[in-house]
Every structure is written in C-alpha cells, then in structure tokens.
C-alpha cells in the first residue's frame, strides 16, 4: 500500500518545473507508519513495547535546490508549504511543522542538509494512531539528507522525537520514530526503552493477518490529555523515588512500590502507573505467547491491555470499545485492542486470513449504527524502516 511511485514522480514533474530539466536527479524516499501490538504508553516510561512498521507509508519525491529553501506540495489537495533552512521560524500549527522541526533538530546536531523542491503522497490516515507524524518526520529527514540518512539509526530516531517534543509540542516517547526507522519485514520489534535495544519477533502471518480498523474518530494529541498522562506518570516516579532512591522511571517501579504509594499520590496518577507496570508484564508475556504459538494467550493479553487502557489509563473511547467488541464476536479474530495513544484512532486485530472479510463486513455493518461514524478497515503487512526507494 505504498503510494504509486510513478504517479508521485508524474506529480513532481507537473508541480515542480525544475524536475523536468534534463539531467536533474529526482529522488524518492519513504517512511512507514506503525501499529503497536502491545505496550502502550510504556516508551516514555522506559518500558517495553512491541510495534510493527507497516506498509501504509509516506513518500516524498524531490529534486535538489540550488538554495537553502525547502518547499513541499501535497499531491492530495495541492497545498504547498516551506521554510528556509537558515531561518526556520516558530511552529505554525500545520503539517509543515513536522518537516521544519526535524530540519531544525538535525541542523543543530550537525547533520548536512540541503534545500529541495518536492511532493508528498501518503496512504497513511492522518490522526488515526498509526504514527503518520513519525513517518513524516523520518521521510523528511531522508529527503533533507538528499536521499540518505543524515544520522545513524538511533540518533536519527531521537532527532525526530525531539522535533515532535520541542517544536510541535507533543511530549511523545521514542516508539513511533524508532519503529519508522528500524522496522522490519520480518515482523514486530520487541523494544526495551530503558536499554534502548530491540530485536525482531516473528509473527504468525502465514495463516493470520494484521487488520487495522480506523474508528473515524481522529486523535488530537497536541490538544489532548496525552501530555497530562505523561505528567501523571512523572508524579508517581518522584513519589516512588522518595521511597526507593534508585527509581528513575516507572520501569523501576514494581507492584510492591505501587502498594506503598497508595494515599501518597493522586489516585488517577496511581492508576496510570498501575497500567504501565502491568503493561510491561503483558509485553513480556505476549512475546512468549507468540514464540510458542499460543494465540489464545495473545488474545487474552490484548484484551487485558485494552481493559487497562480503558479503565486505568483512561484513553479508550466508546468508538474504540465498540470496534473491539464487534471484533470479539467475529469467528477467526484471535486478538483485538486499541493501538496507539488512544483518544480515538484505531484498533489492531490479529485475524485468521479466511476471517478478514468477515471482520470487515461486521465492522462496516454494525459500527456506524453504534457510533454514527464510518470506519475504514486495512489489512497491513510488516514493512522495512525509512529509506530511499530504488528506481
């Protein structure tokens, strides 16, 4: 489900006159979205997660510029935006902020960047919880680097994260940017955000498929309670450090410490911490279940994760709950839960390949009557991390 590269190049030739000049190199770069199987709101707490880079992607086709100006046109709609690399101004509250913020952080890191004229196409739904922002940051980084990665993998992912934190204003963790950078067609990534190490986890995709159901209720992280949830986690960490000086993040907090914190911190903050502690345990158990082929166990852990996000972290929604309930009634669905930060967005489902159509039909038929919204169903495959598209 990568955007059609030939169509993107045709759009570049139409919208950027310099792309038609003889001998001008046209370069295409791409970056994937991601779906997180389990391990939600754990990355910024130095925890564990199991994301998958997916074949819903952002593509940028561009030609180098003789100046230091970056201009990008959206193929869908024709909106054009840009900035000067030597005079990146404040955030504008629009999509170009993810490009400009990435450029600003990369420039400050010493990366060699150059101006460009380009076009952008995407198969990633926006504000759906599939990390379109990280995909845009990573595709932009490769384009700004002239079609090459301007930094090594981990520093590049961190630079994209910092762009979102300090320029866009969303205090996200590293999961989305890391998945978009080092994703693998081999399957999921088990990421330890305390040690900053990861390994591939094969998925049972010979007979099952990953299906994403978009609720049609978009997320608004910049204006949501996402940053507030992170602040609540930090309150618990500070309180836990009084009891256990070695604590640096919620990854260092166990259930024994949580019990001692009752009455010492706000109850809602403690519920957030209870989710994170339990979610780390579920990630470990889920990887073990995948590795022994226990899909019933995977389904149980997905359900427990969704319930925890709904009841403890309080980031689910009636729409996401409806999608999970509908999926649970369809034969062949092994596992279902919300994916991403919540506050709207998508669910992820592990479905027998001969049950995908039944799930899509059930969601299409029953979800609008329950919510008044129109869902979109995507079957996705694992994809490699960001890079240059061979031509």
MOPECOR-V386174 format. One record per residue. N is the residue number from 0. OMEGA is omega in radians with two decimals (* if undefined). Layout:
n->[N	N]
omega->[OMEGA	OMEGA]
//
This chain:
n->[0	1	2	3	4	5	6	7	8	9	10	11	12	13	14	15	16	17	18	19	20	21	22	23	24	25	26	27	28	29	30	31	32	33	34	35	36	37	38	39	40	41	42	43	44	45	46	47	48	49	50	51	52	53	54	55	56	57	58	59	60	61	62	63	64	65	66	67	68	69	70	71	72	73	74	75	76	77	78	79	80	81	82	83	84	85	86	87	88	89	90	91	92	93	94	95	96	97	98	99	100	101	102	103	104	105	106	107	108	109	110	111	112	113	114	115	116	117	118	119	120	121	122	123	124	125	126	127	128	129	130	131	132	133	134	135	136	137	138	139	140	141	142	143	144	145	146	147	148	149	150	151	152	153	154	155	156	157	158	159	160	161	162	163	164	165	166	167	168	169	170	171	172	173	174	175	176	177	178	179	180	181	182	183	184	185	186	187	188	189	190	191	192	193	194	195	196	197	198	199	200	201	202	203	204	205	206	207	208	209	210	211	212	213	214	215	216	217	218	219	220	221	222	223	224	225	226	227	228	229	230	231	232	233	234	235	236	237	238	239	240	241	242	243	244	245	246	247	248	249	250	251	252	253	254	255	256	257	258	259	260	261	262	263	264	265	266	267	268	269	270	271	272	273	274	275	276	277	278	279	280	281	282	283	284	285	286	287	288	289	290	291	292	293	294	295	296	297	298	299	300	301	302	303	304	305	306	307	308	309	310	311	312	313	314	315	316	317	318	319	320	321	322	323	324	325	326	327	328	329	330	331	332	333	334	335	336	337	338	339	340	341	342	343	344	345	346	347	348	349	350	351	352	353	354	355	356	357	358	359	360	361	362	363	364	365	366	367	368	369	370	371	372	373	374	375	376	377	378	379	380	381	382	383	384	385	386	387	388	389	390]
omega->[2.99	3.06	-3.13	-3.04	3.14	3.08	3.12	3.12	3.08	3.08	3.09	-3.13	-3.12	-2.98	-3.11	-3.06	-3.10	3.13	-3.12	-3.10	3.14	3.05	3.12	-3.11	3.04	-3.07	3.12	3.06	-3.08	3.02	-3.06	2.85	3.08	2.95	-3.13	-3.10	3.10	-3.08	-3.04	-3.12	3.10	-3.01	-3.13	3.03	3.11	-3.07	-3.07	3.08	-3.08	-3.14	3.05	2.96	-3.01	-3.04	2.80	-2.85	2.96	3.13	3.01	3.00	-3.02	2.97	3.13	3.12	3.09	3.14	-3.10	-3.14	3.07	3.07	-3.12	3.10	3.07	3.13	3.11	3.10	3.05	3.14	3.14	3.09	-3.13	-3.13	3.07	-3.14	-3.13	-3.10	3.13	-3.08	3.14	3.12	-3.09	-3.08	3.14	-3.06	-3.10	3.12	-3.12	3.08	-3.10	3.12	3.09	3.12	-3.12	-3.13	3.12	3.09	-3.12	3.11	3.13	3.13	3.11	-3.12	3.12	3.09	-3.11	2.96	-3.03	3.04	-3.07	3.04	-3.06	2.92	-3.14	3.02	-3.09	3.08	-3.12	-3.14	3.13	3.01	3.04	-3.14	3.12	3.09	3.11	3.12	-3.09	3.06	3.10	-3.13	3.13	3.10	3.12	3.08	3.10	-3.12	3.08	3.08	-3.10	3.10	3.00	-2.94	-3.07	3.06	3.12	3.10	3.12	3.11	3.12	3.08	-3.12	3.08	-3.14	-3.14	-2.93	-3.10	-3.14	3.08	3.06	-3.02	-3.06	3.00	-3.00	-2.97	-3.03	-3.12	3.13	3.11	3.13	-3.12	-2.98	3.11	-3.04	3.02	-3.11	3.13	-3.09	3.05	2.95	-3.06	3.02	-3.05	3.00	3.13	-3.07	3.05	-3.13	3.06	-3.13	3.04	3.13	-3.14	-3.08	-3.00	3.03	-3.10	3.13	3.14	2.99	-3.12	3.10	3.07	3.13	-3.06	-3.03	3.08	-2.98	3.06	3.05	-3.02	-3.08	-3.11	-3.13	3.11	-3.14	-3.13	3.12	3.11	3.13	3.11	3.10	3.09	-3.13	3.06	3.14	3.12	3.13	3.12	3.14	-3.13	3.07	3.14	-3.08	-3.03	-3.11	-3.10	3.08	-3.12	3.13	3.05	-3.11	-3.09	3.09	-3.08	3.09	3.12	3.11	3.14	3.14	-3.10	-3.13	-3.10	3.14	3.13	3.12	-3.05	-3.13	3.08	3.13	3.08	3.07	3.14	3.11	3.08	-3.06	3.13	3.13	-3.12	3.06	3.10	-3.12	3.10	3.13	-3.12	-3.13	3.08	3.12	3.12	3.08	-3.04	3.08	3.09	-3.09	-3.10	3.04	3.08	3.09	3.14	3.12	-3.13	3.04	-3.12	3.12	3.12	-3.14	3.14	3.14	3.10	3.12	-2.94	-3.11	-3.13	3.05	3.12	3.04	-3.12	3.08	-3.13	3.12	3.10	3.13	3.13	3.13	-3.14	3.11	3.14	-3.12	-3.13	-3.06	3.12	3.14	3.09	-3.11	-3.04	3.12	3.07	2.99	3.10	-3.08	-3.01	-3.07	-3.08	-2.99	3.10	-2.92	2.89	3.03	-3.07	3.00	-2.92	2.99	-3.04	3.10	3.09	-3.08	-3.12	3.13	3.10	-3.14	-3.13	-3.13	-3.14	-3.12	-3.08	-2.93	-3.05	-3.13	-3.14	-3.13	-2.97	-3.03	-3.12	3.09	3.14	2.98	-3.08	3.14	2.90	-3.03	3.11	3.05	-3.08	3.08	3.09	-3.04	3.11	3.14	3.11	-3.14	3.12	*]
//
